[in-house]
Amino acid sequence: MANHLTPEELSKEVGIEREEVIRICLEEHVPIYHGKIDKTLFQAQLVALGATPHTH
């Protein structure tokens, strides 16, 4: 399974809108490199923001 996803793919994975994915990346300084976002880094940032429950 890929770890670097496009905003569209990531929005489907985490269940939020594409625009919201991009907004979070820009506001929280999650890098978008060549149009791809590190899924693990993005999800960790969501947990830090309290936007999603932390799973073990």
N, C-alpha and C positions, 0 to 999 in steps of 0.2 A: 504494500500500500504506500502510495506517495505521501511524503511529508510536506512538500512544497506545492501549494494549491493556488489556483487563480481565485480572485475574489468571489466569482460565481460558484466555484466548487466548494470553497470554504463556507459560503453562506448556506449552502445545502447541508453541509456537515454539522454546523452548529445551530442551524435553525433560525438565523436572522437574515435580514435583507442585505443584499450586496452593498448598497450605499452605507449601511450601518457598519459593515465590515471595514470598508475603506475609511470611514470617519474614525473608528476606533484606532485603526492603524496610524492615521495621521496624528490624532490627539495623544496617543500613548507611545508614539515613536517606535511602533512595530514596523520594521523595514519591509517594503515591497520591492523585491529585486527581480528585474526582468519580468514584471507582471505577476510574480508569484509571492506567496506569503507562507512563512514557516508555520504550519498548523500547530505544532507543539508550543511555540512561542506565543502565538495568538491566544490559544486556549489558556495558557498560564496567565496571560494578561487579563483575560476575562475573569478568571478565578480571583486574581488580585483585586480586581474592581468590584468583586462580589456579584457579578452579573450571572454567574452560573455556579451551581453547587460543586464543591471539590469532590472528586471521586478518587478513591484509593486503588 
